[in-house]
Amino acid sequence: MKNLVFVALAVIFSFIPVFLAQQNGIKAPMTKVEVLEEGVYKYEGDTKGNVYFDHNMHVEALDEDCSSCHEGEPEKIEITDMSTGHGLCSQCHDQTDDMDQCNTCHSK
């Protein structure tokens, strides 16, 4: 009986890091998997689903002010995990009412 309880606890505790990673996604990998059309990118996330980024729409919405996202001369921005994406995007998106739900950007 002790062995069964020990095994059950070991299994439960082994899933805690996986559960926590899915909840905050800080280190969850993001991979750009395809370009849907010029300036529209699909990123595949390991925990919260795919993110679609429309560069064209952002350029238009920001009146071609690239400095909101790019420092100095605009270069490609590499998003490799959710922390990087959230750090960059939340600068503006935390200020808008429509961006308070994960599924605004993430789709499963």
N, C-alpha and C positions, 0 to 999 in steps of 0.2 A: 504494500500500500504506500509506504514512504517513497519507493522508487517511482510509482505512478504519479504521485504529487510532484516530486522533483522534476520529472520529465515534462509534466504539464506546465509547471512554472517556467522551466527552461524554454519551452516552445513559446509561451506567451511573451516572455521578456525578449526573445530573439526578434519578435515582430515590432517592438516598440520603436527602434530607430527607423524602420521602414514607414511606420505610421506617421511619425513626426516629420520625416522628410516629405511625405505627401501633403502634410498639412501646411508647412511653411514654404516648401520648395526652394529654400535658399540655395542649395547646391544641386538642385535637380537640373540635369543637362537639358539644353535646348539645342537643336540642330536645324540649320537651314536646309530643308530637304528639296525645295524646288522654287523656281521663279515662275509664277503663274502667268504673268504678263510683264512687260517692261515696268519695273518699279513696284511690283506687288510680290511679296515674298511670303512663303509658308514656312513657319518654324514648327518643328515637332517637339513637343515637350514630353518628358517622361512621366509626369504626375498629373498635370492639369489639362492635358490635351494640347491641341494645335493652336498656334497664334498666327493670325494673318496680319501682315503689316503692309499698308498701302503708302509707300513713300510719296507718290504723286499727290495724294489727298493731303498729306501733311505739308508738303511744299506749298500747295495752294492755300491751305488754311492759315499758314504762318506768313503769307504774303512773301514767299521766297526768302524769308529771314532764316538762313541756315544755322545761325549762331545759337538758336534754341537747343539744338541737338549736337552740333559739331563745333569743336573749338578750332579757331584759325581756319585754314583752308579745308573745306569739306573733304573728308575721306570716308571710306567704308567703315561702318561700325560693326564690330564682331560681337554678336550676342551668343554666348556659350552656355549660360545658365540663367535661371530665373532671377537670381540676384542682380545680375548685370542689366537684364531687361527692366526689371522693376526700378532699379536705381536710376536708369536713364529716363524711362517713360513717366515715372511717377512725379517727376519735377513739374510737369504740366498737368498730367491726368489726375492728380490728387486734388486739383483745383476745380474739376468739373463734376457735376452731379451725376452724369451718366456713367462714370467710370468706377463706381463703388462696388460693383459686382464682378467676380472673377470671370463670369461667362461673357462679359462685354468684349474681352480680348481672347479668352480661351474657349475653345469648343472641343467637346469630346466626340 
